[in-house]
Amino acid sequence: MRIVAEHLSYIYNAKSPFAVKALDDVSLTVEEGEFFGLIGHTGSGESTFVQHLNGLLRLPSSLKRRKKKDGATLTVGEFDLTSKKTNFRALRRKVGMVFQYPEDQLFAETVLDEVAYGYKNFAEKRPDREETERAVREAVEAVGLDYESVKDMSPFDLSGGQKRRVAIAGVIVTKPEILVLDEPAAGLDPLGKREVMELLHRLKESWCKTVVVVSHDMDEIAENCTRVAVFSEGRVEYVLPPAELFKHTEELLRLGLDIPLTAKLVLALKERGVEIDCDYTAEDFVSKVLARGGRSC
């Protein structure tokens, strides 16, 4: 499934004194199979954009009327979100959304019930208990938990990392083709962050063809994404692979963004007359530095 937005705009509290333009003529394409990143300082529009992808935010009727006039479109695979005939239930089976701190949204009495909720809610027809339990087992095991050990436990009795995995399992249980996550590693320690990102790569290989992440962690973006869109004041400023994007250091800093640690080190070395050309992943940076010093990893 390919995501294509053209001339997309969105205003919160439209026609009121509190109106805020969150998206301003956004055109952006995410290809099937990408691990795509969206970055921007708080309030830049990236979270608003991803909430359109499964219809949590609907295109305003004014935009739908203007579709033929100015080319404003939003399609996700075969779903045209400018059409009144869009089947949002089917769309949400295909596009899974994981919010920031998803563990705070857990509510069921058991892990089984928690993960089963999404499966039952978006199933084309009401599944029987055997089918539901099979789907839940697959999802729970896909996020690295032992199904038999946790299925009857209260989600609230799990560790923080386990809660987040259960929350993700509750989204992937429908086997969406696109998985969208807003700050998936927020609040975790370095080990927890690494484990979550490794999990997302495993899910991309076996469950979801495309992963889209919103993040303020530039190291996370540099290490994991195939391409990155930079949002600022509701507009898209750049869409580039990390290796190209983080060469625009001064511009990113001007937009209020941080840069990866590797980019900071590249700048520091450059000031001392040492040029390092790397893709801004830690592995490539270390390799290039060692090679320049006549050593190998």
JOMO-V971028 format. One line per field, one symbol per residue. burial: 1 if it has 16 or more other C-alpha atoms within 10 Angstrom, else 0. Layout:
burial=???
This chain:
burial=111111111110000000001111011101111111111110011111111111100010001100100001111110111110000100111111111111100100011111111111010000000001101110110110101001100111000111111111111111111111111110000000100110111011001111111111111111111111111111111110111011101001001011110110011000000001011111001111100000000
